[in-house]
Amino acid sequence: MKKPSRGLHANAAGFIVNPAAASLFFGLVLTIVVYSALDLSGAMNHLGSYGPLLPLLVIVWLMAGAYIGMKRFKRRATRIRIKGPLFMRLLMNDCLQRTCGLMETRLNTPAISSVMILNDILLDRMLHICATDCLRFSDIRRQIEDSRLKGTSNLVLARFGQTAVEYRKQNLPAEIRQVEDTVLRSRPDLKGLLEQLKHAHQTLFTGTGDLVGLLPPDSKRVARIRTTYRYRPPTPERAQRMAFALETMAYLKATRHENVNPMDRKRYDGVAAQMIPKLADNLNGYKQAWQELVDAFEKPGN
């Protein structure tokens, strides 16, 4: 997964002046003051042919320092200052769009069936396993890469259907971390709603059950993978995930050619019928948890 940017939040401009504009204004004022003082004192005539450039170089250096300093100050101010209700609502919208916007669009499109949504999740999970678990196992990685199956941007659907262990290895979204910092600093009365939001986020990605557990790969294939790499065998869990990725690849390629085995179709259709409605309920619960927290933040604290 892509790490959050360390830059300023898109909606965190606030009332602080733009660092670039401030440094340019500071440099212009300093240039006028310094060169006017040099001209009035007559020192300009004693600096030589390259002498007038020296004050300019110092001014440029000071402008760069002012720009870097103000940018760091602005980043820190937007991180620690008490966030207003509008800022919190923008955080909610950004987080919902980034974490589940793509999934919500699919769920709200009648033309996209539950099986199609499951296939999209399986595709991203397969590519994620290829990029993480298969790094040392080049032949399996090449099989998946040669299939030329393309997932979503940044594989955003790969997180759905995780185990609790996999979920805990990843950071919370940057927006939830900002909300947590604000609640701990200025609104401790909202700690209960914050915990409810964090629990709803975990439920969104783990509440439907583990995909590898819902669609367990053939145990013989798992054993064969471990036997092939007997000198440095993958762990049983990793071998199971790699076997899952290979079986998922075969299934997705068969769906492209409409040549799916009837038993496999029944199996995947059953998982889709079980998983996707539950996923829709969890997504609504996650949105509701965000909404309740933002609505409570807009009310005066105790």
Number of C-alpha atoms within 10 A of each C-alpha: 11 7 9 10 8 8 9 15 14 9 13 17 14 12 8 13 12 14 18 16 11 15 21 16 13 16 20 14 11 18 17 10 12 13 16 13 13 16 12 9 10 11 14 16 12 10 13 10 9 7 13 16 12 10 15 16 11 12 18 17 13 16 21 16 13 19 20 15 14 19 19 14 14 20 17 12 15 19 17 12 12 16 20 11 15 12 15 22 18 16 24 20 16 15 18 19 14 14 16 19 16 14 20 16 12 17 19 10 9 9 9 12 15 20 18 14 17 20 18 21 22 25 22 23 27 25 22 21 20 23 13 11 18 22 12 11 15 11 11 19 21 12 13 22 15 9 12 9 14 12 19 14 8 11 19 21 24 22 20 26 26 23 19 15 9 13 18 11 8 11 12 13 16 16 20 19 13 17 20 18 17 20 19 14 12 13 17 14 14 20 14 10 18 22 14 18 22 19 13 22 24 20 22 25 24 22 20 22 19 18 21 19 14 16 14 14 20 12 12 10 17 20 14 13 21 19 13 11 11 10 8 10 14 21 10 13 12 18 22 23 24 25 25 25 27 21 18 20 21 14 19 20 16 13 14 9 8 9 12 16 12 9 9 11 15 12 13 18 16 13 17 19 14 15 21 18 14 16 23 17 13 21 23 15 18 22 18 14 20 26 16 14 22 23 12 15 20 13 9 7 11 7
